[in-house]
Amino acid sequence: MAGENGPAATFELADESIWRALIEQSSRGSELDSLAGRTDDGITIEPIYGTPEKRASSAGRALNTPWVVVQRMDDTDSERAEKSLAADLDGGANGIELIFAGSGSAQRTGFGMIGVDRGLIETLSTKDNLHLRIDAGEATYSYFESFSRLKTAELTLVYDQLAHAAARGGLDRPLAEIEREIVGAAEGLGKSARSGAAVVADGRVWAAGGASEAQELAGILGSLVHNARLLIGTGLPPEKALSAIGIIVECGSNQVLAIAKIRALRLAHARIVEEFGSPPMAARIHAETSWRMMTRYGVHTNILRIASATFAAGIGGADSITVLPYTIALGLPDNMARRIARNSQVLLTEEAGLARVSDPAAGSGAIETLTGAIAAAAWEELRVIEATGGLFAALRSGSFQRDIATMREARAGKIARRKIAITGISEFPNLEETKTEILEPRPTARTTMTANSETIERLVAGRLAEPFEALRDRSAMLVSAGTPPKVFLAILGATADLTEAAQTANDYFAAAGIGTVAASGLDTPEQVAEAFAKTGARTACIVGREETLRHAAASIASTLKDRGAVRVYVIGATKHSADIDAALDDEADAVKILHEVLEASI
């Protein structure tokens, strides 16, 4: 134990003023306000928070209650699927989500099962206390009778008719017909006294489409309200109607925001329960790691992303979690990727003991403040949706989809300018990464509507890394054709003095799969031009100290253009010459610039 003057005593005496002083010292005198950030919803994230005046969220899972470890299955090969499921159940999973073709999840990933055979049913029946989730789009309810015969601990029908309509651009059948099936399933679950959900409020569709935290929660709440009204309208008491509706939330790698979002969802759910006149009840929340954060290049960095997201979902109080395998953006994951997906949960529950404490984030100034702010923003979004006549009316008019699209485009602009970094893609890309094993490559064909009962504006799912991945794909084609793209780095001075700047330039071009050829110790435009000619490159980037660039960059760029350079860029200074096409700073659109470099390489 530390003595009276040891570290423990020092920590106990530390107050907010001491922490603030330490922050100012480490930030080299910068004002604290300059260190604040903003979420997509415009919520300020302060660099330091004091003790919150009150807790903003109701509790999540009960004390010492681990979440359900859910493993998804979307393999079209039934024999392979049965073996994978058996391995999942033996390896620690106690929940299975069956993904069928036609579901929104299958549409995002490109894979979905087609029908169920006896072997798979038998495999599922071997597990006691199994939590089973069925995700088959509009066909979900056709599977209800078959799977309701299994003695599962819980059966959830993973269908949100409104989110599904947005994801596919309409419904194949009239909404009233679909909702009769939802009501029938709710009645069937009620008679069986089985725990589960007849319908869900699914935030994954809104998140994959580009929604902010508040927009995603507003979509979830809008669907929750719509289905509560539907079920209550058939005579179900409010508490039974609300308990028949499951909730799915997307969980990204930003731990603080993800934890606060889940806690805000519980807070908003409690208010809706109160508004419907129901006795208090806990929200039953299923979390899935984010689809939009996954990447096709630098795939092993996805393991870090899903670890962070899973931690956040557990701390946030999710009742069950699905971890997307780290190779899912490439194609159908193999057994190793599936194993990592379930082990990332098992390690957190059984070895890290993450589930031993109920709502461990309670009392954190940052998380309590963000919980309340996200809940308030989501509630305001819901008020707007309700003012239009509810979520389906907002989808029919296209207003909700357009709001999400606006948010997606604003975020895409920040990603293009690298204000939002994607590790392994726009930051620290690896041009030497090895091929990652998958069972099958992702299909290129997209799901299309077959027989539209009603068409609405479609919300297209996407991933954050796609613009950079498209550039990498194009570079790979040039490499295959024997003409690998490259950029000449003209380093004005000794490399040792400009290591950081040169590495920044390397990473900048590597984000598009473009290699660099560097020459250092250059002083005159003639030396630069001579070195450039030897490389065979068609694009150049000038690297140097700010003072050197201010005096020499313009003449060097002019000489390079005279000697055949199609594009000339500068790093470490501002653009101050007509011959310099762009300065590679935080304001430059990297996606646009890298596209130009590839165009110049052809």
N, C-alpha and C positions, 0 to 999 in steps of 0.2 A: 504494500500500500504506500502511496506517495505521502511524504511528510507534510507538515503544516505549510511549508514553503515550496512544495513540489508542484508538478504540472497540474494535478487535480485542483489544488487551491487556486492556482492562476486561472484555470478555466472557470471556476465558480465565480471569481471576481469580475470576469469579463462582462461588460455591458455593451449596449448598442454603440455608444460613443467610441469604445475601443475598437469594435469591429469596423466602424466607419473610418477610423484613422488608419487602420491596416489596409483597407481597400484603397484609400487615397494614396497611401505610401506605395502600394504595389502598382497602382495605375499611373505613377510618376506625376502626381499632382493634377490629374484630370478631374474635372468636376464630376460628381456622382451622376448628375443628370445626363451627362454625355454617355454613360455606361448603360442607360436604360434601353430596353428593346420594346418591340411592339409585336403582338400576335396578328394573325390575319384579320381578326375582328377589330383591330385597333386598340386592344387592351394593353396598357403599359406594363412591362415587366421590369420592376425596379431591381437595382443591383443588390439591395439589402432590404429586409423587412423586419419590423419589430414584432413583438408578441401580439397576436390577434386579440381583439376585444371579445370575440365570440366565435364559436365553431359554426361554419356555414353549411355543413353537410350531415345528413343522418348516417348512421353506421352501415357498413357493408356486411360482409360475411361474419358469422358468429365467431367468437374466440375459438382458436384451435380447430377451425374448420377449413381443410384444404379445398381449393377449387377443383372442379372436375377437369381432368386432363383429356381434352378432346382431340382425336386424330381424324383428319379428313380422308375420305376415300373417293376417288374419281376415276379409277383405272377401268378402262373398257374391257380389259382382259380378265374374265371372271376367275380363272385359275390363279393368276398372279395376284388378283385382288384378295382372294381368300387367304393366301399365304401371307400377304402384307398385313391383313387384319389380324391374323393369328399372332404375328410378331408384335404388333402394336399392343394387343391385349396382354400378351405375356410380358411386354416390356414396360408396363406401367400406365398405359392409357386405360381409363375407365369410362371414356365417352367416345363414340364414333359418330361422325357426320357423313352420311352417304350423299354424294353430289351426283345428280343425274343430269343428263343432257337436257337443255331447255331451261335450266335454272340460271339465275343471275351470276352465281359463282362459276358455273361452267362457262358462261359467256366471257367472263373476265380471263380465266386461265386457259380456255380452249379445250378442256377435258371434262367429260361427264359420263357416268355409267349409263348403259342402256339395258334396263330391266334388271331383275334380280333372280338368281338361280337358287336351287335348294341348298347347295353347298355353302353359299354365303349366309343364308338364314341359319344353317346349323352352326357355322362358326360364331355368329353373334349370340346364339343361344347358350354357348358354353360359358359365358361370362356372367357371374352373379353381379347384381347391383350395377348393371350397364345403363348408361345414359345414352339414348339413341336420338339422333337428329336426322330428319329426312328433308333434303333440299332438292326438289324436283320441279320448281317453277309451278306453272298452272296444273301440272300432273301430280303435285304433291299429295292431293287428297285421294287419288286413285290407289296410292300405296298404304293408306291409313289402315285399312282392314287387315292386310297381310302382316304389317309390323305390330299392330296392336295386340296380336296374339302372343307375341314374345313377352316373357316375364321380365321386362326391363324396369329399372327403377324410375326412369323418366323417359317420356316420348315427346319430342318437340317437332312440330311440323313447321319447317323453316320456310315460310312463305309470307311475304308482305306484298299484297296485291298492288299497292300504290307505287312502291319502290320498283317492283317488277315491271310495271307499265312504263315507268320513266327509263329503266335500263334498256327495254326492248323497243321503246317508241310506240307502245300501244298494248292492247289486250287482244288475245285471240278469240275470246268469248265475251259476252256482255258481263259487265261488272256484277250485276245482280245475280247472275247464275253462279259466278265464282263465289260470291259471298254467301250464297245458300250452302255451299260446301263447307265454308268456314264455320258457319253456325252449326251444321251437322256434326262437324268434328268436335266443336266445343261441347255439344250435348253428349257425344260419345265418350269423350274424356271424362266428363262429369259423372256419367253413369258408371264408368269403370273405376272411379276413385283413384285413377292413375295420376301421378304428378306429371306435369308437362305443359305444353302450350299448343293451342289450336291454330295460332297465327302469330307472327312476330312483327315488331316494328324494327326494321332493318336499316341501320345507319351506314352499312358498308357501301351501298349504292351511291349515297350522297358523297361519302368520302372519296370513293374511287373516281367520282365525277369531278372532284376538285373542291368540295365544300370546306369551309372553315370549321372550327370547332363548334361555334354557335349554330351555323347552318346545318351541320350534321345532326346536332341535338334537336334542332327545330323540326327536321324531317322525321326523326324518331318520334318526337312528341306529337307531331301532326298525325302520324299513322296510328299511334297509341290512342289518341282522342277519337279518330275516325272509327277504329275497330271497337273501342269501348261503347261508342254510341250504337254501333251496329248490334252488338251482343246484348246490350241493355234494352235495345228496342225489341228484342225477341222475348223479353220477359225475365232475363237473367238478372239477379241482384247485382248491383255495382261491384261488390267485392269478388263475386264469382266471374263476372265479365273481365275485370281487370287482371285477375289471377290467371286467366286463360290466354293472356297476351305476353309473349316473351319479348325480350329486348336484345338487340345485337348492336354493339358499338365497335368501331374500328379503333385500334390502338397503335399509334406511331412510336417512333424512337425518341421523341422529345419527352423525357420522363416526367418532368414537372407539369407540362401541359396535358399529357395523357392521364396522369393521376387526377389532376384537377377536373378534367372533362368527365371522367367516370363519376367522380364525387358530385359534380354539378348535375349530372343526369339523375342521380338518386334524389337530389334535392328537388329537381323539377318534377320527377315522378311523384314524390310525396305531395307536392302541391296539386297535381292533377287528381290524385286519389282523393284528396280533400275536396276538390271542386265537384267531384262526382258523388260526394256524400258517402263514400265508403269508409269503413274503419281503416286505421293505418295498416299498411302492409309494406313489406320490403320489395323493392324492385328486383326482379330476377334477371340479372345482366350476364349476357354471354359476350366475351370480347374476342375479337380476331385480330391478329397482327396485320398491319397495314399492307394492302396490295400495292398501293401507289408508291410506297417507299422501296419496293423491291427492284433489283437491277439485273440486266442480262450480262453485263460486263462487271468485273470485280465482284463476282458473285459471293466470294467468301466474306466480303464485308457485310453481306446480308446477315451472316450469323451474328455479328455484333448488333445489327439493327433489331433483329428479332429477340435477342437476349434483353436488350434495353426495353423493348416494347412489352415483352412478357413480364419483366420485373414491374413495370408500371401498371400493367393490368392487375397483377397480383396485389400490389400495394393499394391500388385504387379500389379493390374489393370485388372484382369480377367473380361471379359464381362458377363460371366455366370459361375455359380459354382454348381457342384453336390457334396453333402456331403454324403459319404457312411455311413449308419447307424452303430452305434458302435458295434452291434452284428452280423454284416454281415459275419464274418469269422466262426461263429457258425452255421448259417443257415438263414432261411428267417426271416427278422426282423419283430417284431410286431408293433402295432400302436405307442407305447411309443418310441421305437427306431427311428421310422420314424419321430415322432414329434420332438425329440431332433435334428435330422438331419436338419430339415428345420428351427427350432427355432434358431439353432446356427448361421444361416445366418440372419434371421429376426432381431435378437437382435443386430447384428453388423451393419446392415444398418439403422434400424429405431430408435434404442435407443443409440447406440454408435456413430452413424453418420459417419461411416467409409468411406462412399462414397462421403462425402462432398468435399473432396480435391482430385484433380487429381494428381496422382503420388506423394504421400506424402513422399516416400522414396528418392526422388530426392534431391541431395545435401549431403546425408549421405556418409561420406568417405568410410565406410566399404561396403555399398551396391553398391555405384557407382564403386568402385574398383572391387568387385566381379562380377558385371554385365559385365564390360568390359572383365574380365578374362574368364568368362564362355562363353561369346559370341565368343571370340577368339578361345578358345579350341573347341567349337562346330563347328566353321567354318573350323578349321583344320581337324576335323573328317569328315566333309562334303567333303572337298577336296579329302580325301582318298577314300571316297565312290564314288565320281564322277570319280576319276581316274580308278576305276574298271569297269566303264560303267554305273554308277547309282546305286540306291538302290536295284532295283530288281536283277541286276547282282551280287551285293554284297551278297544278300540273297541266290541266286542260288549257289554261290561258298561256302557259309557258313561262309565267313570271318567276317561279321558283327555279326552274332550270336555267333561266337567263341570269338570275342573281348568282347562282353557283358558277356559271360559265365566266362571269365577270371576275369572280374571285380567283378562278383557275387561271385566267389570262394574266391577272396581276401577279400571281405567284410565279407563273412561267417567265415573266419578264425579269423577276429577281433571280431566278435560277439561271437564265441566259446570261445575266450580268455577274453571275457567281456571288451575288449577295447572300443567296442561300446555297450553301455548299453541299454537294453530294459526295461523300467519301468514296474513293475508288472510281469515281466518274469525272466530276468536274474538279475535284481535289484529289491529289495523290493517285492518279491513274497509273495502272501497271500495263505497259505494252508487252511484257514478257509473260503474262499470265498463261497458265496451262489450261487445256481443255477440261471442262467439268463434265462428269458423267451424268447422263439422264437416261430414262428408259425410252422416251420418245420425244422428238422435237415438238414444240408447240405448233399447232395448225395455224396457217395464215388466214384461212377463211373465217369470216365473222358470222355470228348467228343472225339470221334474218327472220322477219315475221312471215308467217304462213297465211293466215286468214284473219285480217284485222277486223275486229268488231268496232274498235275505235282507235284512231291514231292520235298520238300526242307528240310533242317535241321530245326527241330522244336525248338523254343525258349520257354522253359517251364516257366510258371508263378509260382512265389513262394512268400512266406511271410518270413520276417526276423526271426520271432519267431519259425518257424517250428521245428528246431532241439531241442529246449528246450520243445516245446509242445509234441513232440514224447516221450521225457523222462517223462513228466507229465502223459501222457496217460499210459505209462507202469507202473508207480507207482500206478495209479488209479486201474489198473488191479490187482496188488498185494494186494492193500487194499481190493478190492472186494473179493479176494480169502482168506482173513483172515490172510495175512502175510504182513502187512504194512512194508515198508522198513524203517530202522532207522540207525542212526550213533551215536556212543558213543563219546561225547565230554569230553576229559580228560583235565580239567582246572587246570593247575599247579599254585596254589596260590588262593587268594581270588577272587571271582567273581567280586566284586566291582572294583578291579584293572584291570580287563580284560573284562569289559562290551563290549567295542567296538569290540575287537577281537572275543569274543564269538558270538556277533550279526552278524559279518561278516561271521563266519562259519555257523551259522544258515541259513542266506540268501543264502549262496553258495549251500548248500544241498537242501534247499527249492525250488531252481530254477528247480529241477527235481522232486518236490513233495515228497522229503525225509525229514522226521522228525528227530530231534536229541534228545538224552537223555544225559543230562550233569551231571557231578559230579565235584565239585570244592574243593579247599583246599587240593588237592593231592600233596604229596611231593616225595614219593618213587615209584619205579616201581611196588612193591608189592601192594601198595595201589591202583594204577591205574588198575592193573590186577584184583584185587578183585572187584572193582567197575564195571569194564567192564563185568565181568562174570555175574553180577546181571541183566544186561540190556537185555541179549539175542541177542545183536547186533553182526554183523559179520564184521563190519567196524568201525574204530576208527579214531578220529582226535585229535591231541594234540594241545592245546592252552596254551600259556604262554608268559612271557616276553622274549625278545631276548636273554638276558644273561642266563636265566634259560634253555631255549631250547638248547642253544649251549652246555651246560654241560650235560643236562639230556635227551634230546629227543631221542638220539640213543639207550640208554639202555632201555628206556620205550618202544620204538617201538619194540625192540628185545623181550622184555618180553611179549608184547601184541601178537606178532606173535607166540610165544611159547604157549600162552594160547588160540590160535584158531582164532585170528583176520586174516581175509583174506586180508584186505587192511588196511594200516595205513598211514594217511596223517598228515601234520603239517601246521599250519597257523601262520604267524607272524615271520617266519624265512626261511632260505633256506634249501634245501634238503642236508643233510650231513650224510646220513646213508643208507646202502643197504636195511635196514628193513623199511625205509620210502619210500613209493611208489611215493609220489609227494608232493611238497610244493604248497599250494593253493595260488599262487600269480598271477600277471597280465600276466605272460608268460605261465601259464599252460592252456592247452586246457580243459576248464570246461566241455564241452559236452562229450569229451572222458572220463574224470575222472568220471563224474556222471553216464555214461553208465557202467563203471567198478563197481561202487558202487551198481548199480541195479543188475548187474550180480552176484555180491557177495551175494546179498540178497536172491537169489533164493535157 
